[in-house]
Amino acid sequence: MADRDVLAALIAHPQFRDTYDGAGVQEWPRHGQWWLDRITPDAYELVGAATAVHAIHSWANQHGGIPEALASRLHQEIYTPIRRATSTYLLVPLPEDAFHDYGPIHIDYHELVLINRPSATLTLLVAADD
């Protein structure tokens, strides 16, 4: 299965309908800040591990250094899987009209999809604040 097909299957999955605002997965046409129908496999850009790590590291440290325990956990649970991924995709900025009715509540939002073919895993990473 090609990466684009994997991304399409992810987008079509019912659990992709999460706005990351505490409401959890709902039966609504929203994902993150956007209307679900505005997200396609083409909305994801193939990036290298360094770009993906930088996106999350910059987000986590945007207000200053983080405690060592958190830095260690990010390394173990985020940066290592990013570096092991066969393919890493970053959701690109979508047009303003793609925001759903209360979408712009997130101040900073980063979404990565990690495909690891040897382990047959797909990981969706979302770093967001509101």
Salt bridges, closest charged atoms under 4 A:
ASP3 OD1 - ARG117 NH2 2.59
GLU77 OE2 - ARG73 NE 2.79
ASP97 OD1 - ARG38 NH1 3.17
ASP101 OD1 - ARG30 NE 2.97
ASP101 OD1 - HIS100 ND1 3.48
ASP108 OD1 - HIS110 NE2 3.15
GLU111 OE1 - HIS31 NE2 2.68
